[in-house]
Amino acid sequence: MTTVPAAANVAVAAAYGAWNDAGGSALQLVINLCAIVLTGLLTLVVQQVWWWNLARRSRRPAAG
């Protein structure tokens, strides 16, 4: 997912006074940034759960 094309289009559309295009591109930029942040947070949550389970398993006393 990229943010540069949407940000560039906001600037170009604003320079030409095409406010509908600038608004649409700004919305796309916000959606892209939110998706990037949510994906990063989800990745960190999955990693935390993975490492927590791994640490919990390694603390169990060995059977026998």
C-alpha positions as CSV (number, residue, x, y, z in Angstrom):
1,M,0.0,0.0,0.0
2,T,1.4,3.4,-1.0
3,T,0.8,6.9,0.2
4,V,2.9,8.9,-2.1
5,P,0.6,8.8,-5.2
6,A,-2.4,9.9,-3.1
7,A,-0.5,12.7,-1.4
8,A,0.9,13.9,-4.7
9,N,-2.5,13.9,-6.3
10,V,-3.8,16.0,-3.3
11,A,-1.1,18.6,-4.0
12,V,-1.6,18.6,-7.8
13,A,-5.4,18.7,-7.6
14,A,-5.2,21.6,-5.0
15,A,-2.8,23.5,-7.2
16,Y,-5.2,23.3,-10.1
17,G,-8.2,24.1,-7.9
18,A,-9.8,20.7,-8.5
19,W,-11.2,20.5,-5.0
20,N,-13.3,17.4,-5.5
21,D,-10.3,15.4,-6.8
22,A,-8.2,16.8,-3.9
23,G,-10.8,15.7,-1.4
24,G,-11.1,12.2,-2.9
25,S,-7.3,11.8,-2.9
26,A,-7.1,13.1,0.7
27,L,-9.7,10.6,1.7
28,Q,-7.7,7.8,0.0
29,L,-4.6,9.0,1.8
30,V,-6.3,8.8,5.2
31,I,-7.7,5.3,4.4
32,N,-4.2,4.1,3.4
33,L,-2.6,5.5,6.5
34,C,-5.3,4.0,8.8
35,A,-4.8,0.6,7.0
36,I,-1.0,0.8,7.5
37,V,-1.4,1.6,11.2
38,L,-4.0,-1.1,11.8
39,T,-1.9,-3.7,10.0
40,G,1.1,-2.7,12.1
41,L,-0.9,-3.0,15.3
42,L,-2.4,-6.3,14.4
43,T,1.1,-7.6,13.6
44,L,2.4,-6.5,17.0
45,V,-0.6,-8.2,18.8
46,V,0.0,-11.4,16.9
47,Q,3.7,-11.3,17.8
48,Q,2.9,-10.6,21.5
49,V,0.5,-13.5,21.8
50,W,3.0,-15.8,20.0
51,W,5.8,-14.9,22.3
52,W,3.6,-15.0,25.4
53,N,2.5,-18.5,24.5
54,L,6.1,-19.6,23.8
55,A,7.3,-18.2,27.1
56,R,4.4,-19.9,29.0
57,R,5.2,-23.2,27.4
58,S,8.9,-23.0,28.3
59,R,8.1,-22.3,32.0
60,R,6.2,-25.5,32.4
61,P,8.0,-28.2,34.4
62,A,9.0,-31.2,32.4
63,A,6.8,-34.3,32.9
64,G,8.4,-37.3,34.2
